[in-house]
Amino acid sequence: MRIGFVISSLILLFCMSFLSVEQERKVNAEEGIPVESVTIFIATDIHYLSPALTDHGEYFTQMVEQADGKVTTYTEELTEAFIQEMIEKSPDVLLLSGDLTFNGAEKSHRDLAKGLQHIVDAGITVLAIPGNHDLNNPMSASFRGDSYQLEPSITGEQLQTSTGHLAMNRL
């Protein structure tokens, strides 16, 4: 329940700050003063899987082939390209909505947070809203050879702690 309140509060704060920027723009536009715009990029359904959680073996390959189209095989390359593009495009805010990780594994969250730190270091505000794959997932797993092994998932409180230093802007 607490995470729902936190997420709702963040969304409300985000909307309020966006509305206050819009209000300021109207006032400044009426006065004829040029106003800088705010650039917000939104990315969703990253489904990041830490490379440490798979050997791309038989089980993993079959799972990906039978899955719903997630490009899990190339998650590391796609994430690196995404991070570089965000740094190059330099939006004011990057909003990540839902399914940050493939299956909520703690290792995936931590590795993704390390990658996103580069975006934060570039001066871009990063906000994240976890999705149904991200928290308390009983199917968090790693994949080796022809089988899988359950891995620790992450709770909302752990997400705040593991990414707070990053400032996924202090979720």
C-alpha positions as CSV (number, residue, x, y, z in Angstrom):
1,M,0.0,0.0,0.0
2,R,2.9,2.4,0.9
3,I,4.4,2.1,-2.6
4,G,1.1,2.9,-4.2
5,F,0.9,6.1,-2.1
6,V,4.5,7.0,-3.0
7,I,3.9,6.4,-6.7
8,S,0.6,8.4,-6.6
9,S,2.4,11.2,-4.8
10,L,5.2,11.3,-7.3
11,I,2.8,11.4,-10.2
12,L,0.9,14.2,-8.5
13,L,4.0,16.2,-7.8
14,F,5.2,15.6,-11.3
15,C,1.9,16.9,-12.7
16,M,1.9,19.8,-10.4
17,S,5.4,20.9,-11.3
18,F,4.6,20.5,-15.0
19,L,1.4,22.6,-14.5
20,S,3.4,25.3,-12.7
21,V,5.9,25.4,-15.6
22,E,2.9,25.8,-18.0
23,Q,1.5,28.6,-15.8
24,E,4.9,30.4,-15.8
25,R,5.1,30.0,-19.6
26,K,1.7,31.7,-20.0
27,V,2.6,34.6,-17.8
28,N,6.0,35.1,-19.5
29,A,4.5,34.7,-22.9
30,E,2.0,37.5,-22.1
31,E,4.9,39.7,-21.1
32,G,6.7,38.9,-24.3
33,I,9.7,37.3,-22.5
34,P,11.1,34.2,-24.4
35,V,10.8,31.1,-22.3
36,E,12.8,27.9,-22.5
37,S,10.8,24.7,-23.0
38,V,10.9,21.6,-20.9
39,T,11.8,18.4,-22.7
40,I,10.4,15.2,-21.3
41,F,11.2,11.8,-22.7
42,I,9.1,8.8,-21.7
43,A,10.4,5.2,-22.1
44,T,8.4,2.1,-21.1
45,D,8.8,-1.6,-20.8
46,I,12.5,-1.8,-20.9
47,H,12.4,-5.4,-19.4
48,Y,16.1,-5.2,-18.6
49,L,17.7,-8.5,-17.7
50,S,21.2,-8.4,-16.1
51,P,23.7,-10.3,-18.2
52,A,24.8,-12.0,-15.0
53,L,21.4,-13.8,-14.9
54,T,21.6,-15.7,-18.2
55,D,24.1,-17.7,-20.2
56,H,21.7,-17.6,-23.2
57,G,21.5,-21.4,-22.9
58,E,18.7,-23.7,-24.1
59,Y,16.1,-22.8,-21.5
60,F,16.6,-19.1,-22.0
61,T,16.5,-19.4,-25.8
62,Q,13.3,-21.4,-25.8
63,M,11.7,-19.0,-23.4
64,V,12.6,-16.0,-25.6
65,E,11.4,-17.7,-28.7
66,Q,8.0,-18.6,-27.1
67,A,7.6,-15.2,-25.4
68,D,5.6,-12.2,-26.3
69,G,8.2,-10.4,-28.4
70,K,10.5,-8.9,-25.8
71,V,13.9,-8.4,-27.2
72,T,15.6,-10.0,-24.1
73,T,18.5,-11.5,-26.0
74,Y,19.9,-8.0,-26.8
75,T,18.9,-6.3,-23.6
76,E,22.4,-5.1,-22.7
77,E,23.1,-3.7,-26.1
78,L,19.7,-2.0,-26.4
79,T,20.1,-0.5,-22.9
80,E,23.6,0.8,-23.6
81,A,22.3,2.4,-26.8
82,F,19.3,3.9,-25.0
83,I,21.6,5.4,-22.3
84,Q,23.9,7.0,-24.9
85,E,20.9,8.4,-26.9
86,M,19.4,9.9,-23.7
87,I,22.8,11.5,-22.9
88,E,23.1,12.9,-26.5
89,K,19.5,14.1,-26.7
90,S,19.7,15.5,-23.1
91,P,16.1,15.9,-22.2
92,D,15.3,17.8,-19.0
93,V,13.4,14.7,-17.6
94,L,13.4,11.0,-18.4
95,L,10.3,9.2,-17.2
96,L,10.6,5.4,-17.1
97,S,7.2,3.9,-16.8
98,G,6.7,0.3,-15.9
99,D,8.4,-3.0,-16.3
100,L,11.9,-1.7,-15.8
101,T,13.2,-5.2,-15.5
102,F,12.4,-8.6,-17.1
103,N,11.2,-10.3,-14.0
104,G,12.0,-8.1,-11.0
105,A,15.3,-9.7,-10.1
106,E,17.2,-7.6,-7.6
107,K,20.4,-8.0,-9.7
108,S,18.6,-6.6,-12.8
109,H,17.4,-3.6,-10.8
110,R,20.9,-2.9,-9.4
111,D,22.6,-3.2,-12.8
112,L,20.0,-1.1,-14.6
113,A,20.5,1.6,-11.8
114,K,24.2,1.6,-12.5
115,G,23.6,2.2,-16.2
116,L,21.0,4.9,-15.5
117,Q,23.5,6.7,-13.2
118,H,25.3,7.8,-16.4
119,I,22.1,9.7,-17.4
120,V,21.8,11.3,-14.0
121,D,25.5,12.2,-14.1
122,A,24.7,14.0,-17.4
123,G,22.3,16.3,-15.5
124,I,19.1,14.6,-16.6
125,T,16.3,14.1,-14.0
126,V,15.3,10.4,-14.0
127,L,11.9,9.4,-12.6
128,A,10.8,5.8,-12.5
129,I,7.4,4.1,-12.0
130,P,7.7,0.3,-11.4
131,G,5.4,-2.0,-13.3
132,N,3.9,-5.4,-12.6
133,H,7.2,-7.2,-13.5
134,D,9.3,-5.2,-11.2
135,L,8.3,-5.7,-7.6
136,N,7.6,-8.7,-5.4
137,N,7.8,-11.0,-8.4
138,P,7.7,-14.7,-7.3
139,M,9.0,-15.7,-10.8
140,S,12.3,-13.7,-10.6
141,A,14.8,-16.1,-12.1
142,S,18.2,-16.6,-13.7
143,F,18.7,-18.9,-16.6
144,R,21.5,-21.5,-17.0
145,G,21.7,-24.3,-19.5
146,D,18.4,-26.1,-19.8
147,S,16.8,-24.7,-16.6
148,Y,16.2,-21.7,-14.4
149,Q,16.7,-20.8,-10.8
150,L,14.6,-18.5,-8.7
151,E,16.3,-15.3,-7.7
152,P,15.5,-12.7,-5.1
153,S,12.9,-10.2,-6.3
154,I,12.9,-6.6,-5.1
155,T,10.3,-4.8,-2.9
156,G,9.1,-1.2,-3.3
157,E,11.2,-0.3,-0.3
158,Q,14.3,-2.0,-1.7
159,L,13.7,-0.2,-5.0
160,Q,13.8,3.1,-3.2
161,T,16.9,2.1,-1.4
162,S,18.8,0.6,-4.3
163,T,18.0,3.5,-6.7
164,G,17.8,6.3,-4.2
165,H,21.6,7.0,-4.3
166,L,21.1,7.3,-8.1
167,A,18.3,9.7,-7.6
168,M,15.9,8.0,-9.8
169,N,15.1,11.1,-8.2
170,R,14.7,9.9,-4.7
171,L,11.9,7.4,-5.2
